[in-house]
Amino acid sequence: MSEPLPTLPEAIRAGLRARVERAIPPLHGWTSVDKGARMAELVVVAGSRRSVELGVFGGRGTISLAIGHEARGEGEVLAVDPWERAASLDGENAPENDDWWGRLDHDEIFRSFVQALADTGAGRWCRVLRERSADAVRRVADGSVDVLHQDSNHSEAISTAEVEQWTPKIAPGGLWIADDTDWATTQRAQARLAELGFEVVEDRVSWKVYRRR
């Protein structure tokens, strides 16, 4: 791994964690408080003007990023997710995953996310794009994203395509947080990040933080 990221003062870190602990546990999704608190920290560390989450689901990650922007007092999170059954089933995924996503009420998850934005106050820092990432990327200027969390469809085809599509949007020195990096289906996407000039700055086994050189 390359040079580590700067460390925030303990008081700031504790404040961000407390805010995340209050906001995300009741929400649908898998982002833990530990990961959410670190994501909020990374927004502050990066001085992010714009953050992006690909694959929002119930909003745990998006709201964690928004808490970072709240602490900074500026910027926005683009919350990108179609909340659509067909998008969840794109590519080749494990049969049990396809079965679970196929049964899910995506509209209900979307409604719960919108309510969470209001309940947590994160909506002020968030812009919702209910569309596939391949469509949303056209709305974003090259070099304008400082922090991106990739947590959408984990199939090899979709995760790798997102790396290709979104890399031009990441500012030099920008951070790419890759989810479920221990899955076989995300290995090609991670290899492509390395080929495109990203270096690992944090390895949490199930997720990694890359920095664009």
N, C-alpha and C positions, 0 to 999 in steps of 0.2 A: 504494500500500500504506500501511497505517497504521503506528503506532509499532512498532518492532521488539521482539521478545521479549528478555528479559534474557540476558546471556551468562554462562555458568558459568565458574569458574576453570579454567585450562588443565589443571591436574593432575586435576581431576574429569573433564573431557572426555577426556583421554588414557586414564584408567582405564576409562571406559565404552567407548571405542572398542576398547581391547585386549580387553575382555571379549567384545564383539560379534564381533571378529575370530576369537576362539577358538571361538565358539559356532555361528555361522550358516553359514559357507561350505559345510560338507558337506551341508546340508539342501536338500530340494527347494524350489524357488520362485525368485523374481526380486528380492526385496528385497536391494539391495546393502549392503555393509558401510558405505558412506558414509550411506546412508539409514537403516540400522538403528541406527548410532551416533547419528544425529540424533534418531531416535525415542526412544531411551533418554534422551537429554538432555532432550527435551521433557517426559517424565514427571517428571523432576527439576525442571525449570523451572516446570512447572505445579503442583508439589506434589501430584501426582495421588493421590487416594485410590482411584479406580477408573478403569482404562483398558479399552477395548474394541477388539478387532479383528474386523471383519466380513470374512470370507474368509481363513481361516488357511492352507489348503493345507499345505505342509510345515513351517510354523511359524517362518519367518525373522522375520516382523514381530512375531508374538506373543512370541517369545523376546527380541527386542530390547526390546519394551515391558517385559517381565518383568525384564530386566536393570536398567532404570530403577527399578523398584520394589525390586529387591534393593538397589540403591545407597541408596535412601531408607529401607529397612528396614521398609516398611509398604505396605499396599494390595494390590490384585489386578488381574490382567488377565482379562477375560472373553473367551475364545477361541470365537468363534461361526462355525460352519461345519457344514453337514449332511454334507459329504463324500459327495455323492450326485449321480449322473449327471444326473438330471432337473433338479435345481436349477442345475447348471452350464449347462444348455441353455435355461433360461428366457429369454424375451424374444427380440429380434432381434439376432443376433450375426453376425459375418463367417463365411461357410461354412467357411473353413479353421480358425477357432477352434472352431466346433461339432464339426468332424471330430476335432480333437485331444482336446477334452474328452470326446467320445463314446467314444473308445478308451481313456481313462484308467482305471486300476484305483483307484477312489477309496478303497476299503477299505485297500489297501496304503499309500496316502499317509497315511491316518489312522493306521495302525499305526506308520509311520515317525515321525509327529509325536509320538505318545505316547512312543515310545522316546527321541526327542530331548529331551522334557521331563525324562525321567529322567537322560539322559546329561549334560545341561548344568546340572542342578540348578534349572532354571527352574520346575519343577512346583510348588514351594512357593508361588510367586507367581501361579499360574494356575488358573482354573476353566474347564473345557471344557464348552461347550454344543453338543452335536452336533445341531443343528437349524437351520432356516432363520432368517435374521435377523428376518423378520416374526413368527415365533413367539417367538424369544428376547427380543425387545423387551418382551414382556409381563412378563418376570421382573425388569425393571430399573426402579427408582424414578425419577421425574422429577427432573431436576437433580442426579443422582448420578454422572455421568460427567464426568471432567476432561479426558481425552484419548481420542479415537476415531480409529482408522485404518480407512478404507473401502477395502477391496481385494477385494470379492466380485464377483459377476456384474456385468460392465461394460455390459450392455445399457442403453439409455436408460430403459426402463420400470422395471427393477429398481433401478438406481442412484438414480433420482429418487424412487422409492417409499421407499428407505432414508433419504433426506434427510428426507422427511415424517415417517416413523415414529420416527426416532431423534433429531431435533432437540429434542423436549421433554426428552429424557434428559440433554442436555448442560448442565452448570452454566454460569451466567453467567461469561464469561471463559474458558470451556473451549475446547479445541483440537480441530479436525476436520482430520485429515490425509487428503487426497483423492489417490488413486492414479491414474496414467495420465490426467492432466488434459489431455494433448494429444490424446486420442482424441476423435473426433467424437461417439461415443455417450455421453460423460460431460459434454458441454457443458450439457445441460438441468439436470442435477443441480447443477452448479456455479452456474448462474444462480439456481436455487432456493435454494441456500445464501445467496447475496447477498440475495435477497428476504426471507429469514427472519432477516436480521440478522447474518450472518457477514461478516467482513472478511478479506481476504488479508493475512497477516503475513509469509509467506515464499513465494516462487515459484521452484521448481526446474525449471520447464518441464514435466517429466513427472510431477511431483507438487507439491502446494501444501499449505501449512498455513493454515487459516482459524481465526479467533478469534471466538467468539460475543460480541456486544456485550451 
